[in-house]
Amino acid sequence: MSEDPDHQRMRDLEARIAKVKGGPKARTEAGKAFSGGEIGWRMVTELLSGMLIGLSIGYGLDWLFGTMPIFLVTFCLFGFAAGVKTMLGTAKMVQEQHEKGGDTPKKGN
């Protein structure tokens, strides 16, 4: 038995398979843009992360100085403000992308 496959038969088989599959398909833009749900979750995550960072910094400072509610409340409000500012930046980016003609921003931006 020969270990060397018949190369001509393999090329013919590959050609028939490619013909049935229809050849290489062109890449589409689908899946490259964020959906509305992904943008919404991104904005929620930005708000919560800002608040959690503010809470953790405030709690840490209160624990360090022994003044329990002062820094916790203050930095929680700062974290909320930072989260809202970040959310507004994302909303502005989505709005600009929509005005340019694309529905949603591309992933990786």
MDAnalysis code that builds the backbone (N, CA, C; Angstrom):
import MDAnalysis as mda
import numpy as np

u = mda.Universe.empty(327, n_residues=109, atom_resindex=np.repeat(np.arange(109), 3), trajectory=True)
u.add_TopologyAttr("name", ["N", "CA", "C"] * 109)
u.add_TopologyAttr("resid", np.arange(1, 110))
u.add_TopologyAttr("resname", ["MET", "SER", "GLU", "ASP", "PRO", "ASP", "HIS", "GLN", "ARG", "MET", "ARG", "ASP", "LEU", "GLU", "ALA", "ARG", "ILE", "ALA", "LYS", "VAL", "LYS", "GLY", "GLY", "PRO", "LYS", "ALA", "ARG", "THR", "GLU", "ALA", "GLY", "LYS", "ALA", "PHE", "SER", "GLY", "GLY", "GLU", "ILE", "GLY", "TRP", "ARG", "MET", "VAL", "THR", "GLU", "LEU", "LEU", "SER", "GLY", "MET", "LEU", "ILE", "GLY", "LEU", "SER", "ILE", "GLY", "TYR", "GLY", "LEU", "ASP", "TRP", "LEU", "PHE", "GLY", "THR", "MET", "PRO", "ILE", "PHE", "LEU", "VAL", "THR", "PHE", "CYS", "LEU", "PHE", "GLY", "PHE", "ALA", "ALA", "GLY", "VAL", "LYS", "THR", "MET", "LEU", "GLY", "THR", "ALA", "LYS", "MET", "VAL", "GLN", "GLU", "GLN", "HIS", "GLU", "LYS", "GLY", "GLY", "ASP", "THR", "PRO", "LYS", "LYS", "GLY", "ASN"])
u.atoms.positions = np.array([
    [0.831, -1.176, 0.000],
    [0.000, 0.000, 0.000],
    [0.879, 1.243, 0.000],
    [0.539, 2.190, -0.798],
    [1.326, 3.398, -0.938],
    [0.939, 4.406, 0.145],
    [1.936, 5.055, 0.773],
    [1.681, 6.066, 1.798],
    [1.429, 7.436, 1.186],
    [1.824, 7.613, -0.048],
    [1.676, 8.887, -0.739],
    [0.270, 8.968, -1.337],
    [-0.591, 9.937, -0.911],
    [-1.941, 10.011, -1.479],
    [-1.883, 10.528, -2.913],
    [-2.902, 10.215, -3.627],
    [-3.001, 10.674, -5.009],
    [-3.324, 12.166, -4.993],
    [-2.365, 12.988, -5.326],
    [-2.518, 14.446, -5.234],
    [-3.576, 14.981, -6.187],
    [-3.688, 14.408, -7.351],
    [-4.683, 14.887, -8.315],
    [-6.097, 14.656, -7.801],
    [-6.341, 13.507, -7.197],
    [-7.667, 13.222, -6.644],
    [-7.984, 14.167, -5.491],
    [-6.979, 14.485, -4.674],
    [-7.195, 15.405, -3.552],
    [-7.527, 16.813, -4.068],
    [-6.832, 17.258, -5.092],
    [-7.121, 18.579, -5.660],
    [-8.512, 18.623, -6.279],
    [-8.902, 17.539, -6.952],
    [-10.246, 17.478, -7.524],
    [-11.304, 17.524, -6.428],
    [-11.056, 16.790, -5.345],
    [-11.999, 16.772, -4.226],
    [-12.110, 18.157, -3.594],
    [-10.977, 18.824, -3.384],
    [-11.002, 20.171, -2.817],
    [-11.738, 21.143, -3.735],
    [-11.554, 21.004, -5.031],
    [-12.253, 21.875, -5.982],
    [-13.754, 21.639, -5.934],
    [-14.172, 20.374, -5.829],
    [-15.609, 20.079, -5.748],
    [-16.203, 20.612, -4.449],
    [-15.476, 20.482, -3.357],
    [-15.961, 20.986, -2.066],
    [-16.094, 22.507, -2.125],
    [-15.092, 23.188, -2.684],
    [-15.148, 24.646, -2.799],
    [-16.306, 25.080, -3.686],
    [-16.598, 24.305, -4.727],
    [-17.705, 24.641, -5.617],
    [-19.039, 24.511, -4.897],
    [-19.174, 23.468, -4.079],
    [-20.412, 23.260, -3.335],
    [-20.582, 24.346, -2.271],
    [-19.497, 24.697, -1.597],
    [-19.577, 25.726, -0.556],
    [-19.803, 27.109, -1.140],
    [-19.472, 27.309, -2.374],
    [-19.692, 28.613, -2.988],
    [-18.472, 29.506, -2.899],
    [-17.355, 28.996, -2.544],
    [-16.138, 29.788, -2.491],
    [-16.065, 30.601, -1.211],
    [-15.044, 31.414, -1.097],
    [-14.897, 32.226, 0.107],
    [-15.959, 33.320, 0.170],
    [-16.501, 33.498, 1.339],
    [-17.543, 34.505, 1.513],
    [-16.916, 35.822, 1.931],
    [-17.511, 36.895, 1.475],
    [-17.021, 38.223, 1.824],
    [-17.396, 38.526, 3.273],
    [-16.506, 39.188, 3.953],
    [-16.782, 39.573, 5.337],
    [-17.782, 40.706, 5.365],
    [-18.688, 40.621, 6.294],
    [-19.695, 41.667, 6.433],
    [-19.373, 42.517, 7.649],
    [-20.073, 43.613, 7.775],
    [-19.892, 44.509, 8.912],
    [-20.696, 44.043, 10.132],
    [-21.516, 43.026, 9.951],
    [-22.333, 42.543, 11.062],
    [-21.432, 41.995, 12.160],
    [-21.761, 42.292, 13.380],
    [-21.010, 41.796, 14.513],
    [-19.846, 42.687, 14.908],
    [-19.573, 43.721, 14.140],
    [-18.471, 44.611, 14.464],
    [-18.934, 45.817, 15.277],
    [-20.212, 46.091, 15.309],
    [-20.737, 47.238, 16.029],
    [-21.400, 46.767, 17.317],
    [-21.426, 47.653, 18.293],
    [-22.074, 47.342, 19.556],
    [-23.584, 47.391, 19.381],
    [-24.293, 46.506, 20.062],
    [-25.751, 46.571, 20.055],
    [-26.203, 47.540, 21.148],
    [-27.469, 47.866, 21.133],
    [-27.998, 48.773, 22.146],
    [-27.875, 48.207, 23.549],
    [-28.063, 46.896, 23.674],
    [-27.933, 46.259, 24.983],
    [-26.512, 46.311, 25.506],
    [-25.550, 46.126, 24.615],
    [-24.152, 46.193, 25.036],
    [-23.779, 47.600, 25.489],
    [-24.295, 48.594, 24.793],
    [-24.023, 49.976, 25.197],
    [-24.677, 50.263, 26.544],
    [-25.903, 49.775, 26.728],
    [-26.585, 49.967, 28.008],
    [-25.836, 49.328, 29.163],
    [-25.396, 48.103, 28.979],
    [-24.633, 47.436, 30.042],
    [-23.308, 48.136, 30.298],
    [-22.699, 48.647, 29.242],
    [-21.444, 49.383, 29.415],
    [-21.674, 50.611, 30.289],
    [-22.775, 51.313, 30.039],
    [-23.060, 52.518, 30.814],
    [-23.381, 52.179, 32.272],
    [-24.117, 51.104, 32.494],
    [-24.416, 50.679, 33.864],
    [-23.130, 50.289, 34.582],
    [-22.260, 49.576, 33.884],
    [-20.987, 49.167, 34.479],
    [-20.128, 50.370, 34.819],
    [-20.122, 51.378, 33.951],
    [-19.349, 52.587, 34.226],
    [-19.867, 53.304, 35.472],
    [-21.177, 53.383, 35.612],
    [-21.754, 54.039, 36.788],
    [-21.437, 53.258, 38.057],
    [-21.651, 51.953, 38.014],
    [-21.402, 51.144, 39.213],
    [-19.932, 51.108, 39.587],
    [-19.056, 51.050, 38.607],
    [-17.632, 51.025, 38.936],
    [-17.200, 52.340, 39.570],
    [-17.716, 53.457, 39.074],
    [-17.400, 54.745, 39.697],
    [-17.880, 54.807, 41.134],
    [-19.100, 54.316, 41.357],
    [-19.630, 54.333, 42.727],
    [-18.857, 53.393, 43.645],
    [-18.515, 52.201, 43.161],
    [-17.776, 51.249, 43.999],
    [-16.374, 51.742, 44.316],
    [-15.735, 52.374, 43.368],
    [-14.407, 52.932, 43.637],
    [-14.515, 54.046, 44.673],
    [-15.519, 54.912, 44.517],
    [-15.724, 55.967, 45.501],
    [-16.042, 55.423, 46.882],
    [-16.889, 54.398, 46.942],
    [-17.211, 53.787, 48.233],
    [-15.982, 53.166, 48.887],
    [-15.184, 52.482, 48.106],
    [-14.013, 51.821, 48.688],
    [-12.979, 52.839, 49.167],
    [-12.774, 53.911, 48.405],
    [-11.831, 54.945, 48.852],
    [-12.364, 55.620, 50.117],
    [-13.652, 55.953, 50.130],
    [-14.244, 56.590, 51.310],
    [-14.193, 55.699, 52.533],
    [-14.512, 54.413, 52.376],
    [-14.450, 53.496, 53.516],
    [-13.018, 53.348, 54.019],
    [-12.091, 53.262, 53.071],
    [-10.682, 53.137, 53.480],
    [-10.206, 54.351, 54.252],
    [-10.562, 55.534, 53.791],
    [-10.155, 56.744, 54.518],
    [-10.849, 56.839, 55.875],
    [-12.136, 56.467, 55.942],
    [-12.842, 56.473, 57.225],
    [-12.230, 55.462, 58.190],
    [-11.862, 54.326, 57.704],
    [-11.249, 53.307, 58.561],
    [-9.879, 53.800, 59.044],
    [-9.145, 54.459, 58.172],
    [-7.812, 54.946, 58.514],
    [-7.882, 56.067, 59.546],
    [-8.811, 57.005, 59.388],
    [-8.899, 58.153, 60.283],
    [-9.914, 57.963, 61.414],
    [-10.741, 56.931, 61.362],
    [-11.719, 56.678, 62.412],
    [-12.934, 57.594, 62.342],
    [-13.244, 58.134, 61.213],
    [-14.396, 59.021, 61.043],
    [-15.389, 58.348, 60.097],
    [-16.129, 57.376, 60.615],
    [-16.860, 56.451, 59.747],
    [-17.753, 57.062, 58.666],
    [-18.736, 57.894, 58.862],
    [-19.594, 58.197, 57.709],
    [-19.124, 59.359, 56.829],
    [-18.178, 60.159, 57.266],
    [-17.852, 61.396, 56.552],
    [-17.293, 61.113, 55.149],
    [-16.148, 60.435, 55.080],
    [-15.504, 60.187, 53.793],
    [-16.293, 59.189, 52.950],
    [-16.972, 58.262, 53.599],
    [-17.764, 57.276, 52.864],
    [-18.839, 57.955, 52.022],
    [-19.587, 58.860, 52.637],
    [-20.653, 59.563, 51.927],
    [-20.062, 60.509, 50.869],
    [-19.019, 61.220, 51.247],
    [-18.409, 62.180, 50.322],
    [-17.879, 61.492, 49.070],
    [-17.100, 60.431, 49.255],
    [-16.513, 59.762, 48.098],
    [-17.537, 58.933, 47.329],
    [-18.609, 58.517, 47.993],
    [-19.694, 57.866, 47.259],
    [-20.325, 58.851, 46.280],
    [-20.526, 60.077, 46.713],
    [-21.069, 61.104, 45.824],
    [-20.088, 61.456, 44.703],
    [-18.795, 61.525, 45.033],
    [-17.789, 61.778, 44.003],
    [-17.761, 60.636, 42.984],
    [-17.859, 59.408, 43.466],
    [-17.879, 58.254, 42.563],
    [-19.106, 58.264, 41.667],
    [-20.248, 58.644, 42.228],
    [-21.466, 58.743, 41.434],
    [-21.307, 59.803, 40.346],
    [-20.743, 60.957, 40.714],
    [-20.532, 62.023, 39.740],
    [-19.560, 61.580, 38.642],
    [-18.506, 60.876, 39.027],
    [-17.551, 60.391, 38.026],
    [-18.201, 59.356, 37.108],
    [-19.037, 58.486, 37.661],
    [-19.737, 57.495, 36.852],
    [-20.699, 58.139, 35.869],
    [-21.419, 59.154, 36.324],
    [-22.352, 59.857, 35.436],
    [-21.586, 60.580, 34.340],
    [-20.451, 61.187, 34.688],
    [-19.637, 61.882, 33.678],
    [-19.137, 60.893, 32.627],
    [-18.706, 59.720, 33.057],
    [-18.241, 58.709, 32.115],
    [-19.390, 58.212, 31.239],
    [-20.559, 58.022, 31.842],
    [-21.729, 57.608, 31.066],
    [-22.088, 58.653, 30.012],
    [-22.018, 59.912, 30.377],
    [-22.323, 60.976, 29.420],
    [-21.308, 60.996, 28.281],
    [-20.054, 60.693, 28.593],
    [-19.043, 60.598, 27.542],
    [-19.346, 59.465, 26.575],
    [-19.790, 58.338, 27.106],
    [-20.166, 57.222, 26.241],
    [-21.382, 57.575, 25.395],
    [-22.358, 58.227, 26.008],
    [-23.550, 58.631, 25.255],
    [-23.184, 59.621, 24.154],
    [-22.258, 60.517, 24.421],
    [-21.814, 61.474, 23.407],
    [-21.115, 60.751, 22.264],
    [-20.288, 59.751, 22.591],
    [-19.595, 58.988, 21.563],
    [-20.595, 58.240, 20.677],
    [-21.605, 57.643, 21.285],
    [-22.633, 56.933, 20.530],
    [-23.399, 57.902, 19.640],
    [-23.723, 59.072, 20.175],
    [-24.444, 60.081, 19.399],
    [-23.622, 60.550, 18.201],
    [-22.337, 60.807, 18.406],
    [-21.478, 61.251, 17.302],
    [-21.368, 60.171, 16.232],
    [-21.246, 58.925, 16.658],
    [-21.147, 57.826, 15.697],
    [-22.450, 57.686, 14.914],
    [-23.563, 57.870, 15.588],
    [-24.864, 57.783, 14.928],
    [-25.032, 58.905, 13.898],
    [-24.564, 60.091, 14.245],
    [-24.675, 61.224, 13.323],
    [-23.765, 61.068, 12.112],
    [-22.649, 60.349, 12.274],
    [-21.734, 60.122, 11.155],
    [-22.319, 59.170, 10.131],
    [-23.306, 58.418, 10.532],
    [-23.922, 57.495, 9.591],
    [-23.942, 56.069, 10.096],
    [-23.094, 55.721, 11.022],
    [-23.125, 54.388, 11.596],
    [-24.121, 54.357, 12.729],
    [-24.763, 53.214, 12.921],
    [-25.753, 53.132, 13.987],
    [-25.113, 53.139, 15.361],
    [-24.069, 52.354, 15.549],
    [-23.420, 52.249, 16.840],
    [-21.920, 52.251, 16.657],
    [-21.164, 52.594, 17.704],
    [-19.713, 52.625, 17.565],
    [-19.140, 51.236, 17.338],
    [-18.013, 51.193, 16.681],
    [-17.342, 49.927, 16.408],
    [-16.691, 49.409, 17.687],
    [-16.596, 48.086, 17.793],
    [-15.929, 47.485, 18.937],
    [-14.454, 47.835, 18.879],
    [-13.893, 48.069, 20.044],
    [-12.487, 48.399, 20.113],
    [-12.232, 49.897, 20.161],
    [-13.264, 50.719, 20.044],
    [-13.104, 52.169, 20.111],
    [-13.271, 52.647, 21.515],
])
